[in-house]
Amino acid sequence: MPSDSGYRSTSTTRRDKRNTALSADSSTKAEESAISSNGTQTRDASDAFNKLIKRIGQKDSDVDMPGASSSRRSASLSDDGSAAIPGQTLQRDPELWFEDGNLVLVAGGVQFCVYKGLLTSQSAVFKDMLSLPQPISDEAETHDDSSPSRASVHLSDSPEDLRHFLRAFTNGKLRYAMINTVAFHRTVANTEQRDEPGFNEVSACIRLGHKYQCEAVVQSYIDYLKKYYVDNFGAWWDVTTFDPPRFLPIHRIGTVNLARLTGTASLLPVALMACCKLGPELGDGFAREDGTLETLAYADVVRCFVGKARLTEACFVAVHRVFRDVVAGGCQHPAACKGVLQRLLQQVIENEELMEDIRALHFDDAKTGYVDAVDAARALCARCYEMVGEAGRQDEQRREIFRRLPEMMGVEVENWDAGGDAEDEDIKWESEDAL
Ligand SMILES: [Zn+2]
């Protein structure tokens, strides 16, 4: 059971715990064929290459994150792909410049020298792009480090994003394979977060992986998000932190947008619910590492607005149902137990902790402390105490709310809460002939 902002009460029963990818369209293919049939006419090839780069630049904006503004801090390179911005000083990236590399990628004035084959083996877009004859370096290129043996490509991405993305192909190759294994043998003691990716890495690798059609990179990081933004109650109960360890609460907005970008609906119910727990910053969004402002799409803001109201109501109803004054089957002294249940129900609105749980949408937090406080003398019989306990009605209600999350958040998810253990305990707590 995840909690946010470190909030989490202890529980004795707790088990402690796409791709609408940018396909190279037919016109690109046609253009490529035309180039082949034209032999090696440099001028035509160069024009075609630049047009392809331009098209990818346009697609970049097509797949921009919902709500992501174009107010990039760094001047985006002209998407004609032909030249650096006049007067711009290019700098080698200190980390991702391999002297024996054969491909120079230029983004936001930063040059990365990497290995063409590593990219083309994973990225259909880079494969297409680099299969075309490369433009001959013109005057504008002379101040960078490209050479006849090094293709040079200008991209409209930010250097921050590109750096994260390229790491997945160089020293990061092992990294993204690793994040789905080592990091998840998590216990309370294993909170050092060494192996956990931060939001900027996850976001950049998914966005650029999507743009350049690197399925393995995208899937790896989506799988990472799925470990936290789960789609079944059993997994929900096992997750010990609400957000990935190196994410900030505001990054929930980014997670929703990544789910939208990749069509990963299963992430949305929990990610949107998590957004509902944000304050006014929900509308403000956040600045990405490269200065880009990222906000929720308007439709998702509305979903949060409506979803928060639904979830608050559901939390109230759940509390009412947990403490309703129907005694348990086999109750030892029904009159006394019924009286306690009525007191539990009546005093809910006077209990600040319980009310705060409802306001904060902590629908799965333990309410046993409240029971113990109201019924300090333990007038409830053992059977009724068990019934209102965490393995009793509390469990029923939190499972019910989790099951309804997609509906409350206004999204449709196939196989939501399937394969969980929601159906394995069908205990009838109340007596059929209860008072
Ligand atoms: Zn009883």
Residues whose N, C-alpha, C, O or C-beta is under 5 A from the ligand:
A	BS01	ZN	V327 A328 C331 Q332 H333 C337 C381 C384
